[in-house]
């Protein structure tokens, strides 16, 4: 089974880097989905798990990461690939991955959300994404993202599971399996 970060890891990061403050709830939900998927599908190979844009702390310990830049001190112990998710095709063969994870990333891919999701589906057998959920218009590219919008980005394919977490600025964590 894939090893995921613990809530204590997120809390420790929140103390060290302000970016992680207030992120524990959706990260814990994403980690739960990873563990569930890993158990049901027998996922174990870290080279077949990709996290897009994890900044410093990937959800799956030791997985492959992909970002458009290198973060100083980031993703220690993870094999990293420098590639912009808006540039297609991604550098993976069809179905080369078991899982793609992208937490709080897709809202930044404007206007290439659909193309990026096509790549997720092309290269992986499953995906877990989190996004800002129904934030107000003043939130810029974080605003107005609903399940209908996410389903549109996914080419009309609704996630097989979704959970809304958080209060004032909630996030939605979605899972797809193909």
C-alpha positions as CSV (number, residue, x, y, z in Angstrom):
1,X,0.0,0.0,0.0
2,X,1.1,3.6,-0.7
3,X,2.4,5.5,2.3
4,X,0.8,8.9,2.7
5,X,1.7,11.9,4.8
6,X,0.3,12.2,8.3
7,X,-1.7,15.1,9.7
8,X,1.3,15.8,12.0
9,X,3.5,16.2,8.9
10,X,1.1,18.9,7.6
11,X,0.9,20.6,11.0
12,X,4.7,20.6,11.2
13,X,4.9,22.1,7.7
14,X,2.4,24.8,8.7
15,X,4.7,25.8,11.5
16,X,7.6,26.1,9.1
17,X,5.9,27.5,6.0
18,X,2.8,29.7,6.0
19,X,1.6,28.1,2.7
20,X,0.5,25.0,4.6
21,X,-1.6,26.9,7.2
22,X,-5.3,25.9,6.9
23,X,-4.5,23.0,4.5
24,X,-4.7,20.0,6.8
25,X,-8.3,19.2,6.2
26,X,-8.3,18.8,2.4
27,X,-4.8,17.2,2.5
28,X,-6.1,14.6,5.0
29,X,-9.1,13.9,2.8
30,X,-6.9,13.5,-0.3
31,X,-4.6,11.1,1.7
32,X,-7.6,9.1,2.8
33,X,-8.7,8.7,-0.8
34,X,-5.1,7.6,-1.8
35,X,-5.0,5.0,0.9
36,X,-8.5,3.7,0.0
37,X,-7.6,3.5,-3.7
38,X,-4.2,1.9,-2.9
39,X,-6.0,-0.8,-0.8
40,X,-8.7,-1.5,-3.4
41,X,-6.4,-1.5,-6.5
42,X,-3.2,-2.8,-4.9
43,X,-1.2,0.2,-5.7
44,X,2.4,0.0,-4.5
45,X,4.7,1.3,-7.2
46,X,5.9,4.8,-6.4
47,X,7.1,5.3,-9.9
48,X,3.5,4.9,-11.1
49,X,2.2,7.8,-8.9
50,X,2.6,11.4,-10.0
51,X,1.8,14.4,-7.9
52,X,1.5,17.6,-9.9
53,X,2.7,20.9,-8.2
54,X,3.1,19.6,-4.6
55,X,5.3,22.5,-3.6
56,X,7.2,21.1,-0.6
57,X,5.2,18.1,0.7
58,X,3.7,15.5,-1.6
59,X,0.8,13.5,-0.3
60,X,2.4,10.2,-1.3
61,X,5.8,9.7,0.3
62,X,8.5,9.2,-2.4
63,X,6.2,9.5,-5.4
64,X,7.2,11.2,-8.7
65,X,6.5,14.9,-8.8
66,X,6.0,17.3,-11.7
67,X,6.1,21.1,-11.5
68,X,7.0,23.9,-13.8
69,X,9.9,24.9,-11.6
70,X,12.1,23.6,-8.8
71,X,11.2,24.7,-5.3
72,X,14.3,25.4,-3.1
73,X,14.3,22.7,-0.4
74,X,11.2,21.1,-1.9
75,X,10.1,17.5,-2.4
76,X,13.1,15.9,-0.6
77,X,13.4,12.3,-1.5
78,X,11.0,12.5,-4.5
79,X,12.1,12.0,-8.1
80,X,11.1,15.3,-9.7
81,X,10.3,16.2,-13.3
82,X,10.2,19.8,-14.5
83,X,7.3,20.2,-16.9
84,X,4.5,22.7,-17.2
85,X,1.1,20.9,-16.8
86,X,-0.4,23.3,-19.4
87,X,2.0,21.9,-22.1
88,X,0.6,18.8,-23.7
89,X,1.3,16.0,-24.2
90,X,2.8,15.3,-20.8
91,X,6.0,13.3,-20.9
92,X,4.4,9.9,-20.0
93,X,3.1,7.1,-22.2
94,X,-0.6,6.3,-22.2
95,X,-1.6,4.6,-18.9
96,X,2.0,4.7,-17.6
97,X,0.7,5.8,-14.2
98,X,-1.7,4.4,-11.7
99,X,-2.6,7.7,-10.1
100,X,-2.2,11.4,-10.7
101,X,-2.7,13.7,-7.7
102,X,-3.1,17.5,-8.1
103,X,-4.0,19.5,-5.0
104,X,-4.9,23.1,-5.4
105,X,-3.3,23.1,-8.9
106,X,-6.0,23.0,-11.6
107,X,-7.4,26.5,-10.8
108,X,-3.9,27.8,-11.9
109,X,-4.0,26.1,-15.3
110,X,-6.3,28.7,-16.9
111,X,-7.4,28.4,-19.7
112,X,-5.9,24.9,-20.2
113,X,-8.0,23.1,-17.6
114,X,-9.6,20.8,-20.1
115,X,-6.4,19.9,-21.9
116,X,-4.6,19.2,-18.7
117,X,-7.5,16.9,-17.6
118,X,-7.3,15.0,-20.9
119,X,-3.7,14.4,-20.1
120,X,-4.5,13.1,-16.6
121,X,-7.0,10.7,-18.1
122,X,-4.6,9.6,-20.9
123,X,-1.6,8.9,-18.6
124,X,-3.3,7.5,-15.5
125,X,-5.9,4.9,-14.3
126,X,-7.1,7.2,-11.5
127,X,-6.9,10.8,-10.3
128,X,-7.4,12.8,-7.1
129,X,-7.7,16.6,-7.4
130,X,-8.6,19.3,-4.9
131,X,-9.8,22.7,-5.8
132,X,-11.2,25.8,-4.2
133,X,-14.9,25.2,-3.9
134,X,-17.4,28.0,-4.8
135,X,-15.2,30.8,-3.6
136,X,-16.5,34.4,-4.1
137,X,-15.7,36.4,-7.3
138,X,-13.1,38.5,-5.5
139,X,-10.9,35.3,-5.3
140,X,-9.8,35.6,-8.9
141,X,-8.9,32.3,-10.6
142,X,-10.0,30.6,-7.4
143,X,-13.6,31.9,-7.7
144,X,-16.8,30.1,-8.9
145,X,-15.4,26.6,-9.1
146,X,-18.3,24.2,-8.5
147,X,-18.8,20.5,-9.2
148,X,-20.5,21.4,-12.5
149,X,-17.4,23.5,-13.6
150,X,-15.0,20.6,-12.6
151,X,-17.2,18.1,-14.5
152,X,-17.0,20.4,-17.5
153,X,-13.2,20.6,-17.3
154,X,-13.2,16.8,-17.1
155,X,-15.0,16.6,-20.4
156,X,-18.4,15.9,-18.8
157,X,-17.2,13.2,-16.6
158,X,-18.2,13.7,-12.9
159,X,-15.9,12.3,-10.3
160,X,-16.9,9.0,-8.8
161,X,-16.3,10.5,-5.3
162,X,-16.2,14.1,-4.0
163,X,-16.0,15.6,-0.6
164,X,-16.2,19.3,0.4
165,X,-14.0,20.2,3.4
166,X,-13.4,23.4,5.3
167,X,-15.5,26.3,6.3
168,X,-15.1,29.9,5.1
169,X,-13.0,29.0,2.1
170,X,-13.9,25.4,1.4
171,X,-12.1,22.9,-0.9
172,X,-13.5,20.1,-2.9
173,X,-11.5,16.8,-3.2
174,X,-12.5,14.7,-6.2
175,X,-11.6,11.2,-7.2
176,X,-11.9,9.6,-10.7
177,X,-11.2,6.0,-11.7
178,X,-11.0,4.6,-15.2
